[in-house]
Amino acid sequence: MSSEGTVELPDEQATIALAEALKRELPSDVAGWTVLLAGDLGSGKSTLARALIHSLGHTGAVPSPTYTLVEPYALEGGTVYHVDLYRVADPGELHFLGFDELDGGLRLVEWPDRAPDLERAADLRIKLDYLGAGRQAQVLGLSERGRELARRLVEALIQPQH
């Protein structure tokens, strides 16, 4: 079975359901995982990131890291680093961000296209696109464990558990 699939997200609730399914498929210890969230402005990247962070146990606000670039969340399963690269002009800026020091947690990266080399070291890429009034998510496993997670995630979303 392919490690890639496309899932329709007709509304915000479906995007939240995608985040909850992703949480169920991730290991309980999220350290060392990198999930890339790609898509145009307003496509749902931040909605997906917020929903995942909440499903992992965070109960407070989840501000966009557009200006801070990185927002850390210390959670039971490990630290989640919500990273927004929208304002990064050069991939070399990741070094000054201390990006390599974030590998002890789950790196949830919006706008990964600003640093194309990230894809080589990432586990999963979710690309959100407009689809009529809703969205669609293309899920792609990038590492061996990411391909397995993508397969399970797409299966869970296409055949939801009752």
N, C-alpha and C positions, 0 to 999 in steps of 0.2 A: 504494500500500500504506500502511496506517496506521502512524503513528509510535508506536503504543502496542500493547502486547501483554501477555499474562499467561503466565507460565511456572511450571509446577509444580516444587517443590523437595521431593522426598520425604524427603530426609535432609540431614545436614550436608555430605556430599560434594557434593551437588547445589548447595548454596549456594556452596561453594568453586569449583565448576565455573562458576557464574554470574560470580563475581569474576574468574576466569581469562579467561572470554570477554570481559568488560568490558575487561580489560587489553589484550587483542588488538585490540579495536575502538577504543580510545583512541589518539590520535596519540602518537608517541614523545616529543614535548615536551608535557607535560600542563599547562603554565602557562596560567592563566586559566580553566580548567574548574571548574565547580561541579556536584557530584553530591549530591543530597539522598537520604538514607536514612530513610524514614518507616516507622512501624509501632508496634504495641504493645510493651510491655516483654516481652523474651524472644523476640521474633519473628525475630531473626537479624540485626539491623542490625550489631552489633559483630562477629559472625562474618563477615559479608560484608565489612566494612571491613578487618578483620585479613587476610582472604584476599587482598583487592585490594592492600593495602600489601605483603604478602609477594610476591605475583605481580609487583609492580613492582620488586622487588629487595631489599627489607629482609630481613635475616636474623635480627634479634634479636627480643626480645619486643615486643608491641604492646599496651601497657596501655590500658585504657579511659580516655578523657579526661573522665570524669564529674566529677572534682574539679578537674583542671587546666584544663578546658574546651577547650584546644587542645594537641595533641601534633604537633610538626613532624617530618618525616622527609626528610632530604636524600638524594635518590636520583638515579640516572643520568639519568632522564627529567625531572627537576625536583623541586621540593619538594612533598611531600604534607602538607597540614594536615588532621589528623583532628580534627574539631570535634564536641563533644557539647553540645547546648543544653538538655539535660534540666533543669539547675538554673537556667536563665535564666527569670526571672519576667516581664521586660518586654523587648520587642524593642529598645528604646533601649539596653539593656546591650551590644548588639553593638558600638556605637561605643567603649565603654570596653574591650572585648575587643581592639580593633584589627582587627576583622574585615575592614575595607576594605584593610588593609595586607597581607592574605593573598592578594590577587589575582594575585600572581606565581607561584602554584603551583596545584596541584589542591586545591580545598576539598572535602573529603568530610565532609558534615554530617549527623550523627544528630540526631533530634528537630527537624527543620526547622519543624514546626508551631508551635514556640515563637516563631518570627519569620516570620510569614506573608509579609512582603514579600520574603523571600529567593527565593521561587519566580519572581518576575518577572525576576531576574537570573541564574537557574540554567540549566543546560543539560539536566540529566537528573534525573528523580525515580524512585526505585525504592521502591515501597511493599510491605512484607512483611506478609503476613497468615498466620494459622494456617489450615491445611487438613488436617483430621484429625490424624494424628500428625506430619505434615510441615508445609510452608509453601508459599505461592505468592508469586511476585513479579510485581507489576504494574509494567511499565517504560513510562515516559512521557517523550517528548522535549519539552523546554520551549522551547528555542531552535532556530533553523534547523539548526545543526550537531548539536544534541542530538536532534532528530527523526531526522536521518539516522543518527546513532549508534544510537538506539533501534531503528530499523528493522533495521539490520545485526545488532544484538545479539539481537533476538528471532528473526530468521531463523537465526542461528548456533545458538541454543539449541533451536529447534524441529527444525532439520535439522543436527545436529552433524556437524562435519567428521571424516572417518575417517582 
